[in-house]
């Protein structure tokens, strides 16, 4: 599988064109107390107004999140296929995470009193990524490449680390989402949809690896989320086309459901069906580039930051 290529290619998130002055920036976003900002933290009786994450901060957090998701998929791919190349790519992804953490911390000032809760969430993310690597080492050590089996407890321990880490990133997105006052842009809708597909793919891998029907339910839920989001996007931007992404989603979902059905009957993954799912993912890579390049040509935007897609919580 070429998910490493996907991560390398997801480098074209265009910055929002609106320019915010220093005074305006301080008044853009109102974070309510239930987002973790108390009167004690601010020293004021009024709700403080701050920008939690700039566009570059969002991009940096998105890049980190997707490195985590892609690393997880590579780990599961290795367990399903016994292909040691996938294990190597997992470690390449995991080893890239400290630099992505540093990049995020440079773009997002979490030292401010009003960002105290976000700082706690992010510290848990840092701990979680380290825990993922440790759990993966244990899981891989118990893995039998010939029979493609690993100690179930080790696999579940790895998945638990992944879930804990991504859930705290989701909390960060929730705080950021509560702070947004601007309408969702067309680019953000497209990036959101791409992110949903990537999350659905991760859950698709997790189901046969863990044998837990909850993972299948989560994958299907993400495909349904795509339908909801694309319908909303089409209503907001009726002149825009989402056809390429809809086709990608339909192909991925069809391949995933075929994989699920055979797995449930035979108790094992059909390799031809697995290859079909991976082929659909590679088509996702190609169409992502086409969509992004088309956007750049239409908008003429010159400012680009390296990033992956914005997760659903960003704009949900």
ABEGO torsion letter per residue (X at the ends): XAAAAAAAABAABBBBABBBBAAAAAAABBBBAAAGBBAAAAGBABBBBBBABBAAAAAAAAAAAAAAAAAAAAAAAAAAAGBAAAAAAAAAAAAAAAAAAAAAAAABBAABAAAAAAAAAAAAAAAAAAAAAAAAAAAAAABBAAAGBBBAAAAAAAAAAAAAAAAAAAAAAAAAAAABABBBBAAAAAAAAAAAAAAAAAAAAAAAAAGBAAAAAAAAAAAAAAAAAAAAAAAABAABBAAAAAAAAAAAAAAAAAAAAAAAAAGBBBAAAAAAAAAAAAAAAAAAAAAAAAAAAAAGBABBBBBBBBBAAAAX
